[in-house]
């Protein structure tokens, strides 16, 4: 009996050495909605609404330099993502102009210590892409802060100070792949010679 219980509660291994991805948003919209808070003093500029598959976000034109939202664990305890290699989210630009969307993964600590990893994607209107933040890497997959995946305190989705309203949809927010997965180059710029 104990073995069966363990088999259902432990992460499942996949063929490439990874484990099953871990969803970071609660599937119940009313709980997921409580995971959000405006970031960077942008309370008046940011609206985020959750549903069963993700959330829609609008960042209005305003004065906050990096407006966006903070996403925190539903249970209030840091996420333990030690079995994984990165955090990712599927993002769709639902606005009518190009938008540069950042995803940041944080550890606790003073903001002056920059205890985070982050990546950004520029999306044309209607474009969908996956933003991946590999632990220990930031912006264009360069080595960055050595993030502790056992203690991820929050995620942040944000853009730089917009000169017009920016809107996008975020879905499938999860930890994925495997611990210490290799990151040799920007996977979006990989080229295969025929």
N, C-alpha and C positions, 0 to 999 in steps of 0.2 A: 504494500500500500504506500509506504513512504517513497519507494522508487517511482511509482506512477505519479505521485504528487510532484516530485522533483522534476520529472520529465515534462510536465505541463507548465511549471512555473519558471524553469530555467530558460534562458535565451536559446533558440534553436540555431545550430550551426548550419551554414550553407556550404556548398561545394567549394567555393573559392577561399574558404577560411573565415569569411565574415559571419556574423550572427544576424538574425532577423532584425530589421530596423526597429528603432524605438520611437514611437510617436511622442512628440513633445507638447502637443495641444490636446486637451481633454476632448473626447468625442462628443460630450454633451455641451451644446452651444452656451447654455446658461453658466456652466463652469468655465469654459474657455473664455467667455467674455470677462470674467473676473481675473483672468491671467494678464490682461492688458492694462497699461497705464501710459499716458503721454510721457515722452522723454524730452530732455533738454529744455525745459520750461515752455513747452509748446502746447499747453493745455487748451488754449483757445484756437489752435490751428489744426488739431488732429482729431479725426473721428475714425473709430474702428468698430466694426460690427461682425460678430462671429455667427457662423451657421454650422451645419453638421460636417462640412468638408473643408472649412478654412475660414478666412476672414477677408472682408473688404476694408480698405483703408483709404482715406482721403486726407491729404495734407494741403491745407489752404495756404495761399500766399500770406506771408507774415514776416515777423522780425526774428524769430528763433533761428540761430545759425545752422542747426542740424535737427530739424523737427522730425519726429517719428514716434514709435512706441517701444515700450519695454514689454517683453513677454517673460513672465516668471513662472516657476513650477506651480502647478495647481495646489500641491500640498504644502507649499511654503518652505520645503527643504530643497537644498541644491540637487540638481540632477547628477546622478552618478553615471557617466558615459564612458567609463574606463574600457569597456569592451569594443568601443567604436573608434573610427578614425576621423570622422568629420560630422558636421551638422549641415543639413541642406534644406532648402525650401523651394517649391515651385512658385514662381512669381509671374504674373501677367500684368502688363501695363494696360489699364482700362481707361486711360486718359487719351487726349488728342494731341499730345506732344511727347517727344522723347523724355524719358525719365531715367535718372541714375539712382538705382536702389542699392543700399548697403545692408548687409547682414553682419552683425557683430555678435560674438560669443564671449561672455565675460566670466572671470573669476572674481571673488570678493577682493577688496583692497582699495587703497586710496586711488582716486582718479589720476593723480599725478604719476602713478606707476604704470599706467597704460596696461593693465592686466587683462588684455583681450586679444582676440584674433578676429579678422574681418576680411570680407571681400565685397566687391561692387560689380554690378552689371548695368550697362546702358541698354535700355529697352525701347524700341520704336513703339508707336501706338499699336495696340493689339498683339504685340509680341509676347511670347511666353518663353521663359528660360528657367533653369535650375541654378540657384546660387549655392555654392558649396564653400564652407569654411573648414579647412583642414587644421587640426590641432597643431599649434606651433608655427603657423604660417599666416601671413597677412598681405593683402593687396598685391595682386599679380603673383600670388603663390611664392612670395619671398619669405625666408625665415623671419619669424617674429617672436613675440612673447611665448615662453614655454608654458602654455596653458595646462592647467591640471584638470584633466577630463573627469576626475572623481568629484569635482566640486564646481560645476557650472551653475552660476547663480541666476543668470538671465540671458536672454537674447534681445537684440535690438534691431529693428528695421527702421531705416531713416534715409533721408536725402539731405543734400546741402540746401541752404536757404533758397526756396523756390521763388521765381518771379511770376509764377502762375500756379493754379491749383494742380496738384499731382494726385492721381488715383491709381491704385493697383490692387490686385487680388493675390492673396498668399494662401497656398494650399500645401499639404503633404510636408509639414514641418517635422523633421525627424533627425535622429542620429543614425548613421549608417556606416557600412563597410566594416573595417576591423582595426583593432589597436595597432598602431605603428605602421599603417598602410603607407607605401612609398608615395612621395609627391615629387616628381622629377621636373614637371613643367606645367604650365597652364593647360589643363585638359581641353579647354575650348579652342586653343590655338594649335593643337596637335595636327600634324600633316602626315599623311601616309603616301609614300611614293609608289606608283604603280609598278 
